């Protein structure tokens, strides 16, 4: 197993919603904390989407997570919300680049 490199100030943390939707008032404290630690934050495109109880449809959430997995500038991916919706998208993900360039999840 490859271990991702340790984080350093200035590294970018990506936030996605792999399942349930979230709103800014619930997410803002986490963004503020990450910022106070000296890291940058990138929000995935699905973070504030709504499709019933999910943060966008399965295709959008999978593409969003895949974009974070494949982006070499993102050093950590945090799921703002997970749950059942994650199971619905996990088989749609390609971990080829992730295996070569691991990052913290």
Number of C-alpha atoms within 10 A of each C-alpha: 5 9 9 15 11 9 14 11 10 12 16 21 24 24 26 27 29 32 27 22 21 20 13 10 8 10 14 11 11 14 18 11 11 15 16 10 11 13 17 16 20 14 18 21 18 25 26 16 20 15 11 10 13 25 26 23 18 21 11 16 27 26 17 21 26 18 16 25 27 17 14 14 12 20 23 19 21 17 18 20 19 17 13 11 20 19 13 15 19 15 9 13 13 14 13 11 13 17 13 9 17 20 21 16 12
